[in-house]
């Protein structure tokens, strides 16, 4: 019985390895087919194409395409460090640009709140209209609830940017006293074990959470491609427009889109942080912060961390 159990375990491990490396090999074909046949998943005039897009957006095939791409780019970067530095600089510039742009939503949120107060309290108007030529008119409660969207934009699209700038709170138990290269090993390990798996798991959940509020029949993560394509005949758009109040904000599906984007940006930053940590580990302390685009704080803009009474 022990020999049978050992043989079964060995067979299961072997089958798992065959499945794993088989998917890596197939990822080259899957990527090539997706690039050369974009109409099969991007032609949204075809309902089956929409269902393929929904399926592949959180599929095993996509996971292994991304995983294999990461392995190939990492191997190239290890061989040519200047290529990896170029990828790090490009992805960090992308994250900084998105974050700095999204941060302006905070100012828009404040200005809109001021306008709402003036319109509601001073002019006693029940609605507000914006636009040139064709105004967009909604009830005051709609504009008030829309303020949540600006807050969500700042939170979701500035996470990676804040990480690049080193602005997140860090719980330091063993990091500070260890040697420089040990710190970089901790950073690389944290990216691979915590940041990337967390972003992947959140993507898998948020992807179908998004589409269940956009179309019917509602897709499920457990359904096969054949099953989803078969349901395409009954597909129709059913975009979520229900607000929390009768005249409240009616585009809450935008929050689901922001969640998906947030997961993608976190994943890209996890990859970038792994590459930067590896390069700084390899090149030594003199490379720490190399090509880092930190926000500049002018004189008088320093954080005020104490108060006088």
N, C-alpha and C positions, 0 to 999 in steps of 0.2 A: 504493500500500500504506500509506503514511503517512497519507493521508486516511482510509482505511478504519479504521486503528487509532485515529486521533483520533475518528472518528465512533463507533466502538465504545466508547471510553472515555467519551465524552460521554453516550451512551445508558445505559451502566451507572450513571453518576453520577445521571442523571435518574431512572432506575428506583429507585435507592437513596433519593433524596429523596422520590419518590412513596410508596414503602413506609414511610419514616420518618414523614412527616406524615400519611399515611393511618392508621397505627397510633395516632398521637396523637388524630386525629379519632374513631377507633373506640373509644378508651379511655373516652370519655364514655358511649357506648352500653353497653360491657362492664360498666362500674361500675354503671350504672343497672339493667342486667339482673340482675347478681349480687345487688344489694340487694333488688330486687323479686321475685326467684325464689330465695330461700335454700334451698328444699327440693331444688333441683337439685344442690347441692354440700354441703349440711349435714345432709341426712337420711341418716344412716349406717346406717339399717335397709335402705337400698337400696344394693346393691353398686356399681351404676353411679355413684351419687352419691359414693361413696368414691373411685372412680377419677377422677372429675372433680376432686375436691378435690386428689388427688395431682398430677394434671396441671397444674391452674391454679396450684398453690402455687409453681411455679418455671417459669412459662410466659412467653412473649413478651407475652401479653395482660396479665398481672399487672405485668410490668416497665413497660409503657407507662401503665398505670393509676397506678402509684406515681410514675413520672416526670412525667406530666401533672399530678398532684396537687401535686407539688413545684413545678412551674412556676407553677401557678395561685396557690398559697399565697405563693410568693415575690413574684409580681407584686402581689398584694394587700398584702403586707408592705412593699414598696417604696412603694406608694401611701399606705399608712397605717402608719407606723412603730410606732405603739402596738399595732397588731394583731400585728406581727412580734415585738415585745417580749413580748406575752402568750403567743405560741406558744413562744418561747424559755424563758420562766419556767415554763410548764406542762411542757415536755419535760424541762427540767433538774430540776424537782421530781420528776417521774416517775422519772428515772434515779437521783436521790439516794435516793428512797424504796426502790426495788428494791435498790440497792447497800447501803444501811444495814441493810436487813432481811436480805439474803443474808449479810452479814458475820458475823451471829450464828452461822452454820454453823461458823465457826472455833472458837467456844467450845463448841458441841455436840460437835465432833470431839474436842477435848481432854478433855471430861468423859467421853465414851464410851470413849476410850482408857484413862482411869483406871479406869473400871468394869470394862473387859475385863481389865486387869492384876489387879485384886482378885479377880474371879471365877475367873480362870484359875490364878493363883499361890497365892492364899490359900485360896479355897474349893474349888479343884481341880474345878470344874464344867466339863463339855464343852460346855455350851450356856447360853444366856441367854434369858429370857422377859420381855417388856414388855407392858403393856396393863392395862386395867381391865375386869374381867368376862371378856373373851375375850382371853387373852394371846397375843402373837405370839412363838413360840419358834423360834430358829434356832441352828445350831452356832456356836461361838465364832469359827471361821474366817469364817463369813458376816458377822458383825458387824465383824470385823477388816478384811475387804476392803471393807465398806461405807464405811469411813472415807474411801476415795478419792472417794466421791460428795460428801461435805461439802467436800473440797478442790476438786472440780470446780465446785461451786456458787459458792464464793468466787471462783474464777478467772473463770468465764464470766459471772456476773451482776454482778460488781463492776468489770468492765473499763470500762464507760461511766461509772460512778460515779467511778472513779479519774481518768478523763480530765476530768470536770467539776471535780474537786477539784485538777487540775493535778499529779497524783501520778506520772504516767508519766515515764520517763527520756527526755530530749530531747537529740538530737545537734545542737549549735548550731555551724554553720560560718559563716553570714552573718547570722543572725537578730538577734543582740544589738546590733551596732553600727548597724543601719539605722534609718531614721526610723520614727516610730509608724505612720503610714499605710502605709508599705511593709510593716511587720510584719503588718498586717491583710490586705493583699493576698496575702502569702505564706500566711497562715492560710486565706483563702478558696480560694486555688489548691490548697493541700494537701488541703482537704476534698473538692474536686471531682475532683481528679486521682488522689489516693491513697486516701483513707479510704472514700468512697462506692463506687468501683469494686471495691475489695478486699472490702468487706462484701457487695456484690452477688455477686461471684464465689464467695465462701465459701458464701453462701446457696444458690446453684445446685447446688454439690456436696453440701453437707450435707443439703439437703432430700431428695434421692433416696437418699442414704446412710442417712438415718433410716428411710424407708419400706421400704427393702430388708431391714430388720431387724424389720419389723412385719407385713408381709403377703406372701402368695404368690398368684399368680406375681409374681416380683420386678419392679417397674417400672423402666424405663430412661428416662434423660433424652432419648434419641433417638426415643422412640416418640411417635406422634401421639395426639391425643385419641381418634380413632376406634379406633385400635389398643388403647389402654388400656380403653376402654369395652367393646370386644369381648372382652377378657380377663376382664371382671368376672364372667362366669358361673362361672369357676373360682376366684374370689377366696375366700380364707379368711384369718383372722387367724393369724399365726405369730410371736407376740411373742418376741423373743430372751430366753431364760432360761438360757443356758449360762454357767457360771462358769469361772474359771481353775483351780479346784480342785474336787474332788467335792462338798464341802459349802460352797463359797465363794459369794460374792455373785452373785445370779442375776437382777439387773435392770439389766444393762448398757445396755439400750435407753434408760434415763434419761439416760445420757451423750450419746447422739445428740440427744435433745430439748434438752438444755442447749446443745449446739453451735448448733442452729438459733436458739434464743433469743438466744444471744450475738451471732450475726450480725445479728439484728433490732435489738438494742440498739445495736450499733456503728453501724448504718446511721442510726438515729434520732439518735444523738449527732453523726454527721457532718453531718446536715442542720442540727441545732441549732447546731453550731459555725460552720457557714457563715453562718447568719443572725446569730448574735451578732457574728461578725467583721465582717460587712457593716455592722451598726448601729453598732458601735464605730468603724469606719472613717468612716462618714458623720457621726457626731455628735462625733467628736474625742476627745482624750485624757480629757476630763472624764467620758466615759461608760464608760471601761474598768472592768470589774468591776461594772457596773451590774446590780442585782438578783441578784448572784452569791451563792448560798447556800453559803458555805464552812463546813466543820466548824470549830468553835471549839476551840482548844487551851488548856486551863486552865493556870494556873501550876504548874510542876513536871512537866508532860506533854510538854515540848519534846523533840525528838529529841536523843539524846546521840551526838554525832558524833566524839568523841575519847576516848581511853583513856589512863590513867596507868599506868605500870609502875614 
